[in-house]
């Protein structure tokens, strides 16, 4: 061995071989192996001798779902607090930014629910989850919802996974902490900084744990798909195919809404908007991460579309912390889809709860692959839907997640274009 090589150069640790394989490819490999295993175990006509093995296949998916449920409430709480403490939103432009973000997200959810109510993909076949599924049997009680909004203890929503109570706690602390920080900054004080750092560290810690859970998603996909095919054959996946079509249609309608808003509310031409943002859209689809796409989005807005730096930064950098329209649309559709599968359609009041929960859940959906699966558990529990069905949605989520990430990025770019107004940058310079 050459001593100078071993002493003079720092030793670098190589990543494990399995981490070098993209998550999507790992999921695809798991799907292929699961299909082969399901066929080998009977493909709808399993042997009684294989019953124990088939039941065991569902364990990884059940463990992943438990971890996702455990992470859902602290993730959203820390995400809201972190956003309130760190986001810099200047004056009038900031107020308009908040209005645009809230409007876009609400429209996305309404489009998703509209498509799900019209197409009713949950009725196109049979979809049976493992384990006894509880149903959304509770009727909608607006006064009961109002009374339930205030928890008996501050930490109770974290234990009970109560979405409405969590929203109240997160908003209350977020608004107060933001006000305290603003007062101390105006007075030249820095006492708020340790708390801001603690919130940032806790948020980062949750994200890292989430990465560990997401790394197990291929194993969960392998188990649940193998078990489903072994027990039921391929019939359940016809319903999932209908769901995929419905989600893609809803995302397309949301994209059309964005282009209409750009045409009516900014100087940017929709065709130039699409052409200039093509690199950002392709990056979003390939990386499956709005955070990883952020620098590409910012560069495209400034240099290819021609927006002002202030508008580009507010939409692409600040707005991306709040704006996850594609995720909100998908989670709302998933809740309605599963309710249709169960034959217990959500009434208007319950769909309103889905809208409210999806808005805040989308804020908590970190810009990393499959993070929407975490917050989806909160949306489901808010209307009493069984979360074990999420395990079956995982089998198509790897593809739909990429599509909704593109919509998330497109939403950020739309907000930037609307903030830029109806006069191009060149007119200001002239």
N, C-alpha and C positions, 0 to 999 in steps of 0.2 A: 504494500500500500504506500502511496506517495504521502509523506508526512505533511508537506506543505499544503496539499489538497485538504487533508483532514483537519489541519490546524488553522490554516490561513483563511478558509472559507467557512462562513457560518452554515451550520447544518440546517437544512430546510426540511420540514415535514410535508410529505406528500399526502394529498387527500385520499381517503379510502377509495378503492376502485368503484364501489357501488355509488358513492357520492358524485363521481365523475359522469354518471349516466343521468341525463335530464329526467326530472320527475315525470314528465309526460311519457317518455319512452318507457320508464319503469312501470307506469300504469298500463300502458299498452301491452307490454310483455306479460304483466299479471293477468290482464284480460284474456290473452291468448291461452295461457296456461290454465286459467280457470275454466275456459270453455272446453278445453281438451279433458280436464279432470271431470267436469260435469257430465260430459258425454260418456266417459269411461265408467262413471258411477250410476248410469242409468238413463240420464236425459229425460226425466219425467216418470220413469218407471224403475225406481231404485230397488235394489235387493235389501231385504230386511237385515241381512248380515252387515250391510254398510251403514245402518242407521246411526250408530254411534259416531262413526267417522264424519258423516255428513253434518251432524249436529255440531261437532267440534269445529268445523270450518267457520262457523259464525262467530266464534269467540274473538278473533282479532278485530272484527268490525264492531262488536259490542264494546270492547275495551277502548277503541278509538272514539266511539261516540260518547262514552263516559268522560274521556279526557276533554273532548270538545265542549260538552256541557259544563264541565268544571271551569274551563277557560273563558266561556262566553261572557259571564257577568263582569269578572275583573278586567277583561280586555276592553269592554265598552266603557266601563267606569274610568279606567286609566286613560283611554283614548280621548274621551271627552274632556277630562281634567287637563291632560297634556296639551290638547288643542287650545283650550281657553287660556292656559298659562303661557304658551309659546307663540301662538299665531299673532302676527303683526298685521292688523287690518286698519289702514288709515281712513279716518273721517268719513266723508260722503261716499267715496268709492267703496269703502268697506261696507257701509250699509247697503249699497246697491249690490255688492257681491253676495251678501247674505241673502237678500231677496231672490237673486238669480239662482243661487244654489238650492234654496228651499223650493222654489218654483219648479226647477228642472227635476229634482228628485221626486216631488209630488206627482208631476206629470208622468214620470217613468213608472211609478207604482200604479197609477190609475190606468195607464196603457196596459201594463202587465195583467192587472185584474180584469180589464175589459176583454182582452184576448182570451184569458183563461175562462171567463164566464161565457163567451160566445162559442169557442171551440170545444170547451169541456173535455180536455185531453184525458182526464182521469176516468172517463166513462168509455174509453175506446178499447178497453181490454181488462184483464184481471192482473192485479199486482198485490201480492201477499208478502208482508214482511215477516221475519222470523220473530218468535216470541208473541205473547199475548199483547195485542195492541189496544191501548185505551183509546177512547174516541172523544171527540169534541162535543160532549153532551150538554154542556152548560149553555143556557140561553144568554143573550146579551142584556145586561142590566146596566144602563148608563149611570144611575145613582150608585149602584154597587161598585162600579168601576171608579167613580169619583172618591168614594169612601176608602176603597182599597189602594188609592194612589199614594196615601201617606202611610209609610211602614211603622210598625210598632217600635222597631229599633233600627238604627242607621244601617247596621250590617245585615239586617234580615233579608233584603233583596238579593244579596250575594249568596245566601244560603238557600233561599227558596226559588232562585232563578225567576223572580217576579219582574217582568220587563217594565211594566208601568211604574212600579215603585223605584226601579233602578234609574229610569229616566228622570224622575223627580229628584232623587238624591244627587245624581250626576249634574243635572242642570243647576240645582241649588248651590252645591259646592263650587261648581265651575264659575258661575256668575259672581259669587262672593269672592273667590280667590282672585278672579280677574280684576274686580274692583279694588281689592286690597293692593294688588301689584301696581295698578295704575296710580293709586294714591301715594304709594311709597316711591315710585319712580318720579312723580312730580315733586316730592319732597327731598329727593336725592338719597333716599334710604335704600338699603339692600337686604333687609331682613327676609324678604320673600325668596331670595335666591336658593337657600338650602332646601326649602320645601319644593321649589320648582325642579331642583336637581333630583330630589328623592322621587318625585312623580315621574321624571324622565327615566330614571334608573329602573323603577318598577315596571314602567311601560315596556322598556327594552327587555327586561327579564321575561315578561309574559310573551313577548314576540319570539324570544329564543326558545322558550318551552314549546310554543306553537310550532316552531320549525321542527322540533323533535317529533311531535305528534303527526305533522304532515308527512314526515319521512316514512311513517308507518302506513300511510294511505294505500300504497300499492298492495301491501299485505292484506289490508281490510278488503280491498277490491277483489283480490284473489279468493278470499274466503267466502264473501257474500255472493259473488257471481257463481263460484263453483257449487255452493250449496243450493242456490236458486235453480240453476240448470239441472242439477241432479234430482231435485225434488219435483220441480214444476215444468222442466223443459224450457223452451224459448218463448212460451206464451207471455210471461210477464214483461218481456222486453219490447213487445209490440206497444204496450202502453207507454213505456219510456220513450219509444220512438215518436209517438204522438206528442209527448211533452217537449221533446227536443224541437220538433217542428213549431210548436206553439211559442216557445221561448225565442227561437230565431226570428219568427214573424214579429213578435213584440219588440225585439231589439232593433229590427229593421224600421218599424214605425217610429221608435224613439230617435233613430238616426235621421229620419225624414223630418221629425219635429225640430231637431237641431238645425238642419239645413234651412228650414223655413225661418227659424229665429235669426239665423245669420243673415239671410237675404233681407228680412224686414227690419232688423235692428242694428245692422252694421254696414260699413262700406265694402266689406269683403264679399266677393262673389262666391257663391256656393261651390262652383267648379274649381276655382282657385284654392278654396278652403280644403277641398278633398285632395287636390294635387299637392298642395304644400304640406299637408299633414300626412301624406302617404307613408313616409319613413316612420313617423310616430305610431301610426296604426299597425304597421308591420312589426315594429319592435314590440308593441303591446301584445300582439297575438303570439309572437315567438317567445317572449320572455315570461308572459303570463303575469306581469307585475307592472302596475302603474308607477310605482316608485322607481323601478329600474328604467322606465321609459321617460321619467321626468326631464332629464337633461335634453333628450331628443325632442320632446314636446316643446320645451322652452326655446330651443334653437330654431325649430320649425316655425313657431309663431313669430319670432323676430326676423329671421333672415329669409324665410321662404314665403311667408304670408305677408310680412311687412308691418306687424303690429308694433305699437310703442312698447318700450321695455316695461313700463309700469303696468300696462294692461296684461302683457304676457306673464309677468311674475305673479300678479294677483290671481290669475286663472290657473296657471300651470303649477305654481309652487304653493301658494296659500290655499287656493281652492281645492287642490287635490287632497288636502287633509279632510275636507268635508264631503267632496263631490264623488260619490260612488253610485251614480244613477243606475248603471247596469246591474250592480249587485243588489240594490234595493228592488229593482224590477224582478230579478230572478227569485229573490227570497219571498216576495209577495206571491208570485206565481206558484212557487213550490208549495206554499201553505194551502193555496186554493186547490192545487192539483191533488194533494194528498187528501184533502177533505172530500173531493169528488171520488177518489178511489175508495174511501170509506163509506160513500153514500150519504155523507152528512155535510151538505153544502153549508158554507159559512154564510150567515145572514149579513145584511148591510152593516149592522152594528159591529159584528165581529170583523168584517173586512176593514172597517174604520180602525179597529185596534191593530190589524195587520199593517195598515198604512202608517200609523203612528210608530209602531215598533220597528218597521222596516227602515223608516227614515233615520232613527237613531242607531239601529244596528248597522246601517251602511256607513255611518260615521266611524263606528268601531271596527269596521272591516279593514284591517291593515292591508297595505299595498303589496302583499306577497301572495304567491300561488295558494289556492284553496282556502284562504282565510275566511271567505264567505260561509264556509261550512260551519265555522265556529258560531258566528252570529245567527245563523239559521236556526240553531237550537233554541235561541231566545224567542225568535218569531213564532216557532211552533208551540212552545210552552205558553205563550201569551194567549193563545186561543184553545189550549187543551189538546193539541194534536200530538200523536205519538211520535217521538223523535227517532224511533228505530227505523222508520221509513227513510230517514236520511241516508242510511247505509246503502240502500238501493240507488238513491240519487247520486251517490258517489261514483257509480259506474259510468255516468254520462257527464258528471260535473267537470272532469278534466278538460273536456272539449268546450262546454258551455262557459267555463270560467275564462277561457281565452277570448271568447266572443264578447262577454260582458266587460272584460278588461279594455277591449277596443272602445266600447261605448263609454266607459269611464273616462278614458283619455279624450275621446271626442267631446264629451261634456265639458271637460276642463278647457279645451280649445274654444268651444262655443262661448263659454263665459268670458274668456279673454277677448274674443271678437266683439261681444256685446258691450263690454267695458270700454273698448276702444272707440265706440261711437260710429257716427256716419261720415266722419271726415278722416281721410287717410293721413298718415304721418307726413307725407311730402308737402301737404298743404300747410301744416304747422310750420315747417321749415321755410316755406316760401314766404 
